[in-house]
Amino acid sequence: MIDENGCIVIVGRKKDLIIRGGHNIHPARIEELAMRHPVVERAAAYAVQDERLGEKVCLSVVLRAGLELDPDDMLAHLAECGLSKYDMPEFFLSLDQFPLTPSGKILKRDLVEMTMRGELKPAAVRYRTRATAGA
């Protein structure tokens, strides 16, 4: 877009990438692994702003009708599927539906903006390995 001074301002990323403290995280990988969970119908991983790290990962899911999913179960599922602890979501959100384009693509930009405005309130989550879960 062009700002009030006539300068071009880039307001998005060419690539879908979350940068957490200098570490590049690929949302598509998280989404693909989340979709392997039997109760997940759709998944979207997107960036949540963080003062210290720049961005953190929020995993938002739409579940199959009438089913529930504990966020810790999702994190365990992602770990079992091979997701690195460095790529684990730090926020989790279950929605009834996602904002979609007319062709059915998830509007992640809308999820980011709704979260920034406080319309969506993801729950903070933390992955714990089995060794640290009991500690």
C-alpha positions in Angstrom: 0.0 0.0 0.0 1.0 3.6 -0.3 1.2 5.7 3.0 0.3 9.3 3.5 3.8 10.4 2.3 3.5 8.5 -1.0 5.9 5.8 0.1 5.3 2.1 -0.6 4.7 0.1 2.6 4.8 -3.7 2.4 2.1 -5.1 4.6 2.5 -8.8 4.3 5.0 -11.6 3.6 5.7 -13.0 0.2 6.1 -16.3 1.9 4.0 -17.8 4.7 6.6 -17.8 7.5 6.6 -17.1 11.2 9.9 -15.7 12.6 10.2 -16.4 16.4 13.4 -15.0 17.9 15.2 -15.4 14.6 14.0 -19.0 14.1 12.0 -19.6 10.9 8.8 -21.6 11.4 6.7 -22.9 8.5 3.0 -22.8 9.3 2.2 -25.3 6.5 4.1 -28.0 8.3 2.3 -27.4 11.6 -1.1 -27.4 9.8 -0.3 -30.6 7.9 0.6 -32.4 11.1 -2.4 -31.0 13.0 -4.7 -32.2 10.2 -3.6 -35.8 10.9 -5.4 -35.6 14.3 -8.7 -37.5 13.9 -10.9 -34.8 15.4 -9.4 -31.9 13.4 -11.4 -30.8 10.3 -9.2 -27.8 9.4 -6.2 -26.1 10.8 -4.4 -22.7 10.5 -1.1 -21.7 12.1 -0.5 -18.0 12.2 1.7 -15.4 13.9 0.9 -13.7 17.1 3.0 -10.6 17.9 5.4 -10.8 20.8 7.5 -7.9 22.2 10.5 -10.1 23.1 10.6 -12.7 20.3 8.9 -10.8 17.5 6.3 -13.5 16.8 4.9 -16.6 18.3 2.8 -19.4 16.8 -0.9 -19.7 17.2 -2.6 -22.9 16.1 -6.2 -22.5 15.3 -8.5 -25.5 14.5 -12.0 -26.3 13.5 -13.0 -29.6 14.9 -15.3 -32.3 13.5 -18.9 -31.8 14.7 -19.6 -32.6 18.3 -15.9 -33.4 19.2 -13.5 -31.7 21.6 -9.7 -31.4 21.8 -7.6 -30.6 24.7 -4.7 -28.3 23.7 -2.1 -30.5 25.5 -3.4 -33.5 23.5 -2.8 -31.5 20.3 0.8 -30.6 21.3 1.5 -34.2 22.2 0.1 -35.2 18.8 2.3 -32.7 17.0 5.4 -34.0 18.9 4.5 -37.6 18.1 4.3 -36.6 14.4 7.8 -35.2 14.6 7.3 -31.5 15.1 10.4 -29.9 16.7 9.9 -28.4 20.1 11.2 -25.1 18.6 8.3 -25.0 16.2 5.5 -25.8 18.8 2.6 -23.5 18.9 2.5 -21.3 22.0 -1.2 -20.4 21.5 -4.2 -22.5 20.7 -7.6 -21.6 19.5 -10.6 -23.7 18.6 -13.2 -22.1 16.3 -16.5 -23.1 14.9 -15.4 -21.8 11.5 -12.6 -19.9 9.8 -13.0 -16.7 7.8 -12.7 -17.9 4.2 -12.2 -16.6 0.7 -15.0 -17.2 -1.8 -12.9 -20.2 -3.0 -12.7 -21.7 0.5 -9.1 -20.7 1.4 -8.6 -19.7 5.1 -8.0 -16.0 5.5 -5.1 -16.1 7.9 -4.7 -12.3 7.7 -8.2 -12.0 9.1 -7.2 -14.3 12.0 -4.1 -12.3 12.7 -6.1 -9.0 12.7 -9.0 -10.4 14.8 -6.5 -11.6 17.4 -4.7 -8.2 17.4 -8.1 -6.5 18.0 -8.9 -8.9 20.8 -11.9 -10.4 19.0 -10.2 -13.8 19.2 -8.5 -14.8 22.4 -6.1 -17.8 21.9 -5.2 -19.7 25.0 -1.5 -19.7 25.9 -0.1 -23.3 25.8 3.3 -24.8 26.5 4.7 -28.1 25.2 6.3 -30.2 27.8 8.3 -33.3 27.0 7.4 -36.4 29.0 10.6 -35.9 31.0 9.6 -32.4 32.1 5.8 -33.0 32.3 6.1 -34.7 35.7 8.7 -32.3 37.0 
